[in-house]
Each structure stands twice: as C-alpha cells, then as structure tokens.
Amino acid sequence: MVEIVEQININKAYRHLQANGAGGINVFVGTVRDHANGKTVVGLEFEAYVPMALKEMKRIAELACEKWPLERVVIQHVTGMKEPGEAVVVTGASSAHRDASFEACRFLIDELKKSVPIWKKEYYEDNSIWVNAHP
C-alpha cells in the first residue's frame, strides 16, 4: 500500500501490514519536530508531484519486496500544512521474521527521502524556507 494523504492513519497502515504469515511487523512514524537549525519550528508544509511520487513509492515498495522476504509493505506520506507533533510519514514492513521487517522498514524511509518528489517548507517564528527538496 502506497498513499499520498492529507492525514496519516497509523491504524490503517498497521492493519494493512497484518498477515497470518507475519511474525514481525515494523512501523516507522516520522513526525514534525519543534526545532531545526537552532530555530523554533511552528509548522511544515509538504507539496508533492503526486503521480510521480506514487510511481516512485511503488517502485521502492517493489524493490523492498525483491530484497527481503516480506509479507506486506506500506508507505504513507502527507501533503499540506502540519504542526509540531503531527505524523507526516509512515513506512512499514511485515515478514515471517523480524530482521527482514526491520531492515526493509529502514530501507523504505531512506529511499523515500532520496528519490520521491516531495518538498518540505519549514515555517519558523520569523520566516520560512524550502528544505530537503527531493528530485
């Protein structure tokens, strides 16, 4: 399951990962932190080129399934304005044994940050800047 959403649904992601053959489910949740570069962050805004983002997210999910014996994978990422504490990304993997799900979950978030066309604007108390632009 890969999705670009307005709000992360951790329960939906977890339910998708459940499978009778899964002895391990690993989920990573990325959230908005309240600081960056020595400044107070009041919010983050995410924009995406959705068709290409979904295509790339699917490619990453398929690659993970080729590298590890996974039951299921999930990638969710938000668009829109988010406040500190809000979830903005979820990656997850389920597998018969924990090692594969741990490794795949890390791979999913690392690859997403490298290649998925999602852009982030950080809002501070006094200004805002675009950061971490992906291809």
C-alpha angles and dihedrals in degrees: 000000000000122000143169104210142171092231131022115243106200093179091054091049092049093047090052091054094053113105133157091241094051116104092168133040120184123188129183119197119192116202139187110265122209097235142045133166092000093305134109111252114214096179150339128229120204126199126181140186087232102197092050093039092055092046092052093044089053090049091052092048091050091048091052090052089052093050099045135029095252130172095201142344135204134195121179124173130176134227125201135043119328133183129221111288096027120123113245105170138024128189123178144166136188126202142158090261131032100239094066093048093048094048094044093048091055091045091052095055094041093051093043091056091048102049117009113104099238121132128204128206117195117212117206130184091265107025146346137239138187111243139178096017109191123211 
